[in-house]
């Protein structure tokens, strides 16, 4: 699974960027850019063997997203 997560995440980033390029609304563009930035940080953490930690949703109603960096 160690090699699959970066591959899956890379494809997700590519998909969000494709979606971003199809958007015209400012709010949607800003949200998608933030999403890509957060996924890139996660990708870096995966490649650097970061410690296990929850990812906190930054929305107006913060919740813990059940995704973890696993090494």
N, C-alpha and C positions, 0 to 999 in steps of 0.2 A: 504494500500500500504506500510505502514511502515515495515511490516514483510516480504513482498514479495521481496523488493529490496535486503536485505541481502541474501535471499535464491537464488535469480537469480544470484547475484554477486558471491556467493559461487560456484554455478554450473559452471559459466563462468571461474572462477579460476581453478577449477578441469579440465575443458575442455582444457584450455591453457596448463596446466601442462602435460596432456596426449599428446597434440600436441608437446610440448617441448621434451618429451621423445622419440618421433619418428624422431626428427631432427638430422642431422649430420653436417650441415653447421654452422660455427662459428657465422656468422652474424645473422642467424635466431635464434640461441640459445640465443645470447646476447639480441636481441630484445624481445624475449619471456620472458626471465628472468626479464627484465625491466618492461614489461607489467604486469607480475604477481606481482612484487613489488608494482607497482602503484595501482593495484586493491586491494591489501592487505591494503594499506594505506587508500583507499576509504572505505573498509570494516570497518576498525577501526573508521574512521570518522563517518560512519553511526551508529555504535554502541555507539558512544559517543555524539550523537546529535550535530554534528558540524554545523556551520553556512553554509547557502547557498553560494556557490562559483562556478565559472566556472572551468572546468578542462582544462588546457592548454596543447596542443599537443606539445611534445618535439622534433618533427622531424626537419629536416633542413628547412622546410617551415612551421613555427609555425602558427597554427590557433587555435581558440577557439572551443573546442569540445562541442556541445550542451548537456552536461550531467551535472547535478547539484546534490549536496548533499542537500537533502530536509529533514527538521525536523519541 
